[in-house]
Amino acid sequence: MANSSLSIILPLLGVACWLMLRSKRFNRLPPGPPSWPLIGNLFRLPAKHPWLRFTEWKETYGRLVYLHGPLGVSILLLNDVELVAELFEKRPGIYSDRPRFTIAGDLLELDKLMPLRMHDHGWKLQRKLSRTAMSLDAVKKYHPLLEDIAALLGESLREDPDAFEHHTRLAISRVILAVTYRIPVATSNNEHVVLAEEAMKVISKATNPGAYLADLFPILKQPHALWFRNEIQRDKRIVQDSLNKPFDHVKKEIAEGSALPSLAKKLLVHEDDKEFVDRHEYEDTVKWLTGSLYLAGVETVNAVVLTTLLAMAMNPDKQARAQEEIDTVVGTHRVPTLGDKGSLPYVEAFIKESTRWQPPVPLSLGRQTSRDDVWEGYFIPAGTIVFPNIWAISRDGGGKYPAKEFLPERFLDSDPPLDPNSYTFGSGRRICPGNILAEHSVFIFVASILAAFDVSPETDDNGNPIAYNPQFSSGLISFPEDFKCKIQLRSAERGVQVRDRAAAVASYIT
């Protein structure tokens, strides 16, 4: 009888001890704003530009801020780059998963896109393929192509400078479509360009925290699917077409023997990964990988280029210094190339400062902890959604240089701040595989514009520059809004140079 009683009591004591220990751990949750039962901090989360509020909380609660989401959801904000590195890079087994998006994942089926995919077998295979296909050596092979497209951008700006936003987007679309699928693009009305723009609108909305109540309350998934059935079907079709049409184009050309070198061709023709079960699985993995690079790349790179143009217009003295460096190092007899990149430190610092000043992704996509964790005594429960607050990280501008000011010089200091490219494109296992291509594309576009053009504010009726009050969009990717400027050739000689360089490449790029 005694043994029988012990066999019941001992397990109960064990469970009680475990609950007590777990309760104590929960008492050491990271600091954060007060919350309400059931709804947590729901009404404290701003619908637009949430990173600004999150950065304010950093001043109150520190670099690790804990929020209570609806129905017990845990949210963690990382406001410090060392903290991001500590958790994401040193503990990848816990911090490499993605949260499940009710709308984007369950209804729109976007969860095969590499940035949104769970940390599963398929994602690991995509990562393995992308690391080889988008390495530094692989990207260098595309340098002549990037330089030729930069030449076409210069000619477009010479002919119609007022449409600069249109021209930069088209140039970046040309790069990504050419590198990924080797599809030429003559105008922005190209079917693939239009589809990609529509698909990114769908993805940006579906992944914006708080955009859908069903993401906060998954119980609303079925009602949402019923009420917005037509919208969901339309959005799914847009994304599927944006992936399938360029991919099928490459497959068709491979079958006909006419396919030119591209990322998709390289992966389709040189299948050598024994981890795949069958050809269909392999092709599906490649399709979603190449689609991820294309869809995500255009918007992010365009945001950086437009922000840099705004910075030029707002900081004429900094622009002039960058131009002087190009004139001295490259000369006026030719345009910059990617081979000049390491010889133009101020131009590189200018781009870095633009990226730091207004990050293209101010709030990185959330990750989800796969199991309980403890950091410096704070308990982080399994299933916590973790957001790196890139905006807060970028405000740590470094030492004597004020974070709010645009100062490329901070990156030329003997003790420079962290390169924003190291946190703009993600970190740890989730770092963007196209980061090198993005960085090189931005450099050649910006250097080419600086060499040939002056960018300045518009003027009023009296010829005085109109002061900027820059506004940036709220969403996964943040752009300058209602941004106007004057783009003028620096000299007639530069105009001839731009025209002749573009004429030499236009026939085969478009």
N, C-alpha and C positions, 0 to 999 in steps of 0.2 A: 504493500500500500504506500509506504514511504517512498519507494523508488518510483512508483507511478506518479505520486504528487510532484516529486522532483523533476520528472520528465516533462511536466506541464509548466512548473514554476520557472525553471531555468531558462527555457526559450523566451518566456514572457519577460523575465528580467533582462535578457539580452536585447529584446526589442525595445524595452523601456529605456535602457542605457543608450541605445542607438538614437532613439528619438530625442533624448535629452542632449546628446552631443550635437545632433543636427540642429536642434533648437538653439543651442548656444552659437553654432556657426551662423545661423540666420540672424542672430542678434548682432553680428558683425558684418552686415551688408555694407557696401560702400555708402558714403553720404550722398544725400540728394534732397530735392524739395519735398515738402510734406505732400501726402497723397490722401485720396478718399477711398473708402471701401468700394470694391468692385470695379470702379472706373479708374482708380489709381491717379496718375497725373495727366489723364486724357485731356482735360481742359487747360492744362498748362502748355500743351504742345502746339506751337503756332503752325498754321496751315502753310504759310509762306516764309521762306528764308529761315528755317528752324535753326540753322547753325549759328545765327546771331544770338538767339536766346540761350542756346547751349553754351556759347562762349561766355556769356554773362554769368551763367551758373558756375563756370570754372573759377571765377573770382570768388564766389561764395563757398563752393564745396570742394574745390581742388581739381586735380587733373583726372580723377576718376569719379564720375557722377552716375549714381544709380537712380533709375526711374521705374516707377510701378506702372505698367501698362494695364489695359482693361483685363478683367478676369484673371488676374495673377500673372500676366506676361511680364517678364523681367527685361529691362533695357539698360544697357551700360554704354556710357559715352567715354571715349578715350580722347583726352584733350592734350596729349603730350606725345611727341614722336618717340621718345625713349620707352614710354609705356607701350606704344604700339609694337615696337620692336621686341620688347620683352615678352609680350603675349603672343603675337602673331608669328614671329620668327623663331623664338626659342621654345614655344609650345604649340607647334603646328597641328599636333594630333588632337588638340582641343578646340583650336580657333580657326579651322579652315573650312568649316561647313557654312552653308547659306541657310537663312530662314526660309520656310515654305511660304510663298506668296499665294494667297487664296485666288486672287484674280489672275496675276501673271502666270502662276504655275498651274493651278487646278483648272482654270477656265480657258485661259488663252494658250496654255501649253508652251510657254516660253522657257521652261526649265531645262531645255537641252542647250540653250545658249550658254556658252562657257562662263560668262560673268554671273549668271543666275543659277548655274547647275549645282546640285548638291555635291558634296565631296565623295563621289561614288566612283565606281570603276570606269564609267564612261568619261567623267571629268579628268581622271588621271591619265587616260589615254589621249584626250585632247591636249592636255598640258605637255605630255611627252612629245607629241607630234609638233606642237607649236614651238617648243624650245629649240628644236632642230631647224624648223622652217623659217623662224624669225630671229635667228641668232645675228650677232654683229656681222659675221662674215657673209651670211645670206643677204642681209640688208645692203651691204656695200655693193653687191652686184646690181642693185637697183639704183645706185647713185646717178648714173647718166640719165635714167628715166626721170628721176626727181628733178634734176637740173633742167631737163627739156620742158617739163610741165611748169616749172617756175618761170621759164622764158615765156610761155603762153600766158601765164598770169600777168606778167609785166606788160605784154601787148594789150591785154584786155583792160588793164588799168590805164594805159596810155590812151586808148580809144574812148573809153567810157568810165572815167574815174568815179562818177557818182554812184555807180552800181557795184562798189567794191565788195559789199557783203555777198552779192551774187557771185562775183568772180572768185573770191576765196573759197567759197563752198564748192564751186565747180572744179577748181584746181585740186582740192583735196579729194573730191569724188573721183577725179581722173587718176590720182595716185593710187587710191585704195582699190578701185576697179581694175586698174592695170596690173598692180602687183598681185592681187588676189586671184583674178580671173583672166587677165590680159584682154579685157574688153575696152575698146576705144570709145571715148565719149566726145562728141562734137559740141553738144549744147546741154544745158541743164534740163531740157525736155526729154533727154534720154530716158527710156523706160526704166532702166535699172536705178538711175539717180532718183527719179520721182518715187519709185517704190520704196527705196531706202529711206527717203525723207518721211514718207508716210509711216513706215514701220517704226522709225525712231520716235515719232510722236506717240504711237501706241505704247512702246516700251517705256518711254520716259514717264508717261502718265501712270502706267500700271505698276511701276516700281517706286513712285513717289510716296514716301511714308504718309499715311493718313488720307491718301486720295480716295480710297474706297473704305466704307464702313465694314465691308466683308473681310478686309484684311485685319481689322481690329477685332471683329466679332465673326469668326469663321462660320458660326451657326447661320449667318445670313447668306452663305454661298448659294444655296439652291434658290432662295427668293431672288437674289441678284441675277442668277443665270436665267430665270424665268422672265423677270421684268426687262432685262437688257439683252434678250436673246439675239435680236438682229444686230445690235452693236457688237456683241461678242463674236458672232459669226463673221461679220465684216472685218473686224480687227484681226482675227485669226487668219483670214484669207490674205490680208495685206502682208502680214509677216511671212506666211508660208510662200507667197509669190516672190517676196524679196529674197528669199533663200533659194527657192527651187529654180527660178528662171536663170540666174547667172551660172548656177552649178550645172544645170542641164545643158547650157550653152557650151561649157567646157567639155563635158562628157561627149557631146555631139562632135565637137572638133577633134577630140582625141580619137574617136571612132573613124573619122574621115581622114585622119593623118595630117590635119592642118593646124593643130593646136600649137600656139607659141608658148614659150616658157612662162609659167605663172605658179603661184603657190598651190592652187587647186590641182593643176596638172602634175606638179612634182609629187604631191601626196597621193594622187590617184594612180599614177603610172608606176611609182616606186614603192608599192606596198610590200613591206618586209617585216611587219610587226606580227609576231606569232601569237600575240595575246588576243587577237580577234577571232571570234567564233566563225564568222562567215563574211563573204564579200559585202552583203547588204549591211551588216553592222558596221563594217569599215567605212563604206561610203556615207552612211548616215552620220557617223562621227565626223568625217571630213566636212560634210555639208554644213553641219552646225558650227564647226570650228571656223571655217572660212567665213560663214555668215556673221559670226560673232565679231571677227576682226573687222569686217567691212562696216557693219552697222554701228558698232561702238566707235570706230576710228574716226569717221567723218565728223561727227558732232564734237568730239573732244578736241581734235586738232583745230577745227574751225574756231572753237571758243578761244583757244590760246592765241591764234593768229589775230582774231578781231580784238582781243584784249590788248595785244601788243601794239596794234595800230592806234587804239585809243590812247595808250601810254605815250606813243610818239607824239600825237597831237597835243596832249596835255603837258608834255615835258620837252619843249623844243631844244633846250640846252643839252639834254641827255641824248636826244636824237642826233644833234649835230656832232657830238663827240663820237657816237657810233659810226656816223658817216665819215668823219675824219679818219678813223681807224681803218675803214675799208679803203678809202682813197690812198692811204699811206702803204698799207700792206698789199692790197690787190692791185692798186693803180686804177686809172680811169680808162685804160685801153681794153679792159675785159670785164665780165661780170664775175661775181664770186661763185665759187664751186664748193662742194662739200669737202674737197681737199684742203680748203682754206680754214675749215672750222677750228682747228686747234691753234691757228695763228690770229684769231680775232677774239681775244678774251673779253673785250668790252661788249661786243655784240652778243656773245654768249651770256654775259652777265645781265645784259638788257633783257634777254628772253627769260632767263631765270627769275629776274625780278618781276616781270609781267606775270609769270606763273605763280609766284609767291603773293604778289599784290592782290590778285583776284583769281584764286584757284578755279580751274574749269569744273572741278567736282568738289564743291565745298564740304559736302557730307558724303563720305564714301559709302558704298553699298554695305549693308549690314552683314555681319557674320553671326553664326549661332554656335554656342558652346555645345560640344558633344557629350560633355560630362561635367560634374562638379569640379570647381577649381578654387584655390585659395591664393590670393596675392597679397603679400605684406599684411597678413592677418585678416583680410577682407574675404568674405565668402561670396563666390560667384556661382550661382546655381546652374545646373545643366539646363540647356534650352534658352539661356539668356541671349538676347539679340544685342550684338556689340557693334557700335558705330564709331569708326575713327572720325573725329571732328577735324577735318582737314583745315577748315577755316581757323580754328583755334591754334592748330599747329603752325599755320602760316603766319600768325600774328607774333610768334616768337621770332622776330626779325633778326635778332642777334645784337647783343652788346650795345654799342654807342649809337646805333642807327635806329631811329624811331620806326616802329612797325608800320604805322599808317602812311608813311612817306614813301614815294617811289624813288629808290636809290640803288641803282645797279652797283654802285661802288661797294655796297656791303659784301658782295660776292668776290671782290678783288682784295678785300682786307686780309691781313695776315692771319686773322682768326674768323673766317667766314662762317655764316650759318649753314645749316644743312641744305644741300642741293634739293630744291623743291621737286625735281624729277624723282627723287627717292621716295616721296610719299604721295605725289600726285597720281602715279600710275599703280597704286596699291603696294602691298608689301607681303613678305612671306611667300607661301605657296600660291597665293592669289594675285601675285603681281601680274599686270597686264602683259600678255605675250607680245603685243605690238608696240611696246614702249620705245624700242630703239627706232623703228620706222617712224613713229610719231615725232620723236625728238629730232630726227634728221630732216623730216619734212618741214617742220616748223622753222628750223634753222635756215634752210635754203630759201624758203619763201620770204622770211623776214630780211635776210641778208640781201636778197635780190631787190626787194622794195627799198631798203635803205640806200643801196648803191645808186638807184636810178631816180628816186622820187623824194620829195618833201611832203610830209603829212602834217597838216595844220588845222586848227579849228575853223569853222565857218565864221564869216564876219557879218556885222550888222550894217545898216545903211550908211554908217559913217566910216566903215572900213575897220572898225575895232573888232578884235577877236571875241567871239561869244564864249563866255566862261562855261565850263562843263560842270554838270552835277550828275556824275555817272550813276546810272541805275543798271542793275543786273537781274536777269531773270531768275525765278525760283523753280527749281526742278533738279533732276539728277545731274544735268549739265547746265552750267550757268553762263549765259552770254551777256555782252553789253546790249542794253535795250535803247531804242531810239537814238542811235549813235550816228552822227553825221560829221563829216570832215571834208577838207579839200586835199586832194592828192594831185600834185603837180610835178612835172619833170624838173629835175635839177638843172638840166641844160639841154640845148638842142642836140648836142653830140650824144648825150645819154639816150635821147629819143630815137636817134638813128640806130644806135646800138641795140636797143630793145626791139625795134621793128625788125632789124635784120636777123637777130638771133631767133626770134619767133618764127620768121618766114622759113628758116632752115629746118625747123622741126615740125611745123604744123601738119604737113602732109601725112606723116606716119603716126602722130600722136592722136589725131582726131579722125 
